[in-house]
Amino acid sequence: MSKPLETATPHPLDLPALEIASGICQGRFTSENVVAESLRRAKAVRETLNPFTVLREEQALEAAREADRAAARGEATGALHGVPFAAKDLTPTAGDLTTLGSWTKGDWVPTETALCIRRLQAAGAILMGKTTTPEFAFASFTESPRWGVTRNPWDPERTSGGSSGGSAVAVATGVVPFAEGTDMGGSVRIPSAFCGTVGLKPSLGRIPMTILPSVFDNISHFGPLARTVEDAIAFMEAACGPSDEDISSLPIGFMSHAARDGRLEGKRFALSMDLGYYRIQPEVEQAIRDAVEELRRAGATVDEVPMHWTRAVNDGWFDLWCVFMSGFFGETIVEYREKMDPAVVAMIERGYSMNATAYKRVELLRSAMWRNMAKLFESYDALLCPTCAITAPPANGTDDDYVATCPDGRFAGLDMTCPFNMLPQLPALSLPVGPAANGMPVGLQIVGRRFADEHVLAIGAALETRLAVPRFPGS
């Protein structure tokens, strides 16, 4: 739990992303210095925590030097000019090895970069590396047959979470102010909660999803993992907006002023500690209740409300997930079964065996869940609950360790995120609310009205300013 990456004198890399860009544009420091420090920190954590699959040292430093030349010429115009960031190994970037955490992709080097990453680069951000993911981003633990285990910077014996675990570690160790992740069942929010970063699942369509074989999938999202809510906002400013590359992308932009209008006084929040069915670790519950008391001190109303969901929610999501895996990656088991994660193979085979009518009927469950939430939003601005029911578990665990029904009927689940992939139009933010009594990070999940991403970010930013939450391990 030491803090090896911070120096006695703060480095410009430790500033918020927009302040880094402003300093570069004003000539107060250079992008080359910032990117070089980002790469230094990445190398310092690479062996012990294993968050990176690729470091783009030569390309990133050359991009940084060009950013400095542009700034000297007065041509720096992007809001993220010269700021380093990382992208997930699931996401194609031109010229970089992209494996999806799997041997099935061989040594694929894409010729095109995903739109989300192109937009960040168009805003001036510099891609410094690619981050680890479990095979095909399937798990809440970042471990893959190809890249091994990614560990938690707060305690290397524990998992970083998944599936954007490498991105969470890159942010939590100060390598980058934000990183790109994907979220199909909590893959941005779970590692954010476990590693102490901000993580947002945007509403479906706010950031075009362009990396799947189908543009009609409706549980998948790009999203930021960030040191602060402000850095998540900077990511959203660059990445949001419609594109014909994704038929589901929404024809609306991002309203920055609304995301930064952070007021808590007069807000009304519904709190569900367990969503009706989870078993919650006592340390997690205490950290959440402490954050709730801070909301009340700020003038907000927080009412604990009953939720009547059951583990059928998680089971229904898992049905969708297995069909997702069989539909998009099923052909891989013919040739590569022996080199794949056995859990991935089992999910693909289960997806193949799913009855189409049963699959369609999951929509009835989702509809009932939405009616519950629509009723809640008649009285409240957002729903609050833990992001995860536990703090980060041991790194050698698996999702199968967290699917039991306890003797008291409670669900011994890990994450509380996948219910809100069943309701993909609802934005869900994981905000760090402090280390638990056991020293590990805890995330508060803030779920907002459909497409109200800016409102959720504003709530998170306002609460963040009132909480003295350590940003780095050991701080």
Sequence and secondary structure as in RCSB ss.txt:
>XXXX:A:sequence
MSKPLETATPHPLDLPALEIASGICQGRFTSENVVAESLRRAKAVRETLNPFTVLREEQALEAAREADRAAARGE
ATGALHGVPFAAKDLTPTAGDLTTLGSWTKGDWVPTETALCIRRLQAAGAILMGKTTTPEFAFASFTESPRWGVT
RNPWDPERTSGGSSGGSAVAVATGVVPFAEGTDMGGSVRIPSAFCGTVGLKPSLGRIPMTILPSVFDNISHFGPL
ARTVEDAIAFMEAACGPSDEDISSLPIGFMSHAARDGRLEGKRFALSMDLGYYRIQPEVEQAIRDAVEELRRAGA
TVDEVPMHWTRAVNDGWFDLWCVFMSGFFGETIVEYREKMDPAVVAMIERGYSMNATAYKRVELLRSAMWRNMAK
LFESYDALLCPTCAITAPPANGTDDDYVATCPDGRFAGLDMTCPFNMLPQLPALSLPVGPAANGMPVGLQIVGRR
FADEHVLAIGAALETRLAVPRFPGS
>XXXX:A:secstr
   TT  SS  GGGS HHHHHHHHHTTSS HHHHHHHHHHHHHHHHHHH  EEEE HHHHHHHHHHHHHHHHTT 
   TTTT EEEEETTS  TTS   TTSGGGTT   SS  HHHHHHHHTT EEEEEE  SGGG  SS EETTTEE 
EETTEEEEE  SSSHHHHHHHHTTS SEEEEEESSSTTHHHHHHHT EEEE  TTSS   SSS S   S EEEEE
ESSHHHHHHHHHHH S  TT TT  S    HHHHT    TT EEEE SSTTTB   HHHHHHHHHHHHHHHHTT 
EEEE      THHHHHHHHHHHHHHHHHHTTHHHHHGGGS HHHHHHHHHHHH  HHHHHHHHHHHHHHHHHHHH
HHTT SEEEEESBSSS  BTT  GGGGEEE TTS EEESBS GGGTSSTTS EEEEEEEE TTS EEEEEEEEST
T HHHHHHHHHHHHTT    SSTT 
